[in-house]
Amino acid sequence: MEEEVAVSHLEGEQELVVGGGPNQGSTVDTYGGRIHVKWDETAAVTPFGQLAFFIEFLKTAGLWVGWVEECPVRYKSPNAPSKADVLGTILLSVLSGHRRYAHVTALRFDGVNPQLLGMTKVASEDSVRRAFTDVEEPACAAWLARHLRISYEPLLHEPWILDIDSTVKPLYGHQEGAVKGYNPGKPGRPSHVYHTYFAAKIRLVLDVEVQAGNQTASSYAQPELWKFIGSLPTEARPVFIRGDCGWGTENMMTQAERRKIPYLFKLKQTSKVKQLIEKAFSREDWVPAGQGWKGIEAELTLTGWSRQRRVIVLRRRIRDELVLMEKKRLAGTTPQEQLALGFAEIVKDGPLYEYAVLVTSLPDEILALAQHYRDRADAENNFDELKNQWGWSGFTTHDLKRCQIMARIIALIYNWWSLFARLAIPEKHAEAITSRPLLLNAVGKQTTHSGQTTVTITSMHAKAPQMRSALQSISSFLASVRNAAEQLTYPQKWLLILSRIFCHFLNGRILRQPKFVPGSV
């Protein structure tokens, strides 16, 4: 744990007090001279001094207390930790960027934030790991799905795009579901797969389903996906669904057409798709598709499809230096082999192109469709952040149930923090690697005098003055919500907060109160 450090000068030497109180210490010789180091294990300090503002955000919106009260965990032993202690420990650990249950130990001597969350103590790593062992999985799934839905439900009544994608989590033990499957990062390594639904642009997680490593195909995720979409009111359904080539299947498109939900998918490089590209190569009606791409429209019926569908063939010329390398590699091969290798087309002494083929039921023009699909790449940024900065790559247990529960808990905390960070940085999504140093990390020392508790914050960030102003502004706004709207319920207060968070998207409008589907949240 990061500790408060004070420096005093004694007869030409420096005394470094770690924690702020007297104790037996050491003398250390440094380039700045000799210093005396002392430890104080009684001071109430924290490395996350600015967390109080986030806790105020959770309290004003009613997000934290509702989540804790509805948690299905039940303890019978009088020595067991409380639900607030366990869930609070998980919250602090995930916000800290931890990836393993063992990292919880680093929080044990935080003397400030646990009590601000209503905790009596930081739970041990074993208490956190075993918390959901005996809980029925359907009860946990309903609890987490409800609170995930609460975090974004009002936003779905605005036009939005559903991004669907999957990511692989390599495993290094003998966990349930740890089997070999599609794993491009570590071929041959057992894994789990996370099938995830995102709200595009605002980068919020709608839901995540953890399955065995050999169930990466979209067919394994579709039952829960359509169940999720079916739980949404008609007016809250996405403008269209977007996914990569793994989702451009007959069943996926048929189900979307049956529900009258438009879609945009990439097609796999099958033989018939390559034949379509060969026919399109000599066409003269290519139109600009943005960022160096050109496109044409066609109709296609693949084997297994029930009907003809609209497709967009896109191509982009590859840079000259890559052309030379590719031509050397393909020297002596036939035109068919050239097309198969790298999915590129070569004309003798001519340019080299890369291709992509999209299938869609949208009526938009080629330029708009190409840009829609390029925007899908933001889903990859979501996975990178959740796996590398939020713990989706860790917190692994032997059973699949707790892995699923922890994945949803992390997604919920990620949503809460992302929304809070947008209050301070409204113009963009700030990833945790940026937002934590700005809005969370700072030395905090708690003191109590005459019944009043004060947390003194010392931030070492270069933008500390700007963030101090932003956090003070957030606190003033939350106070106005509490004071001016005492008669409002928590969902109504949450509408006001979300409207402030996305004021740039809404142009100052207030979000509408959603009509929740019974049993869905």
Secondary structure, 3 states (H helix, E strand, C coil): CCCCEEEEEECCEEEEEECCCCCCCEEEEECCEEEEEEECCCCCEECECCHHHHHHHHHHHCHHHHHHHCCCCCCCCCCCCCHHHHHHHHHHHHHCCCCCHHHHHHHCCCCCHHHHCCCCCCCCHHHHHHCCCCCCHHHHHHHHHHHHHHHHHHHHHCCCEEEEEEEEEECCCCCCCCECCCCCCCCCCCEEEEEEEEECCCCEEEEEEEEECCCCCHHHHHHHHHHHHHCCCHHHCCCEEEECCCCCCHHHHHHHHHCCCCEEEECCCCHHHHHHHHHHHCCCCCEEEECCEEEEEEEECCCCCCCCEEEEEEEEECCHHHHHHHHHHCCCCCHHHHHHCCCEEECCCCCEEEEEEEEECCCCCHHHHHHHHHHCCHHHHHHHHHHHCCCCCCCCCCCHHHHHHHHHHHHHHHHHHHHHHHHHCCCCCCCHHHHHHHHCCEEEEEEEECCEEEEEEECCCCCHHHHHHHHHHHHHHHHHHHHHCCCCCHHHHHHHHHHHHCHHHHCCCCCCCCCCCCCCC
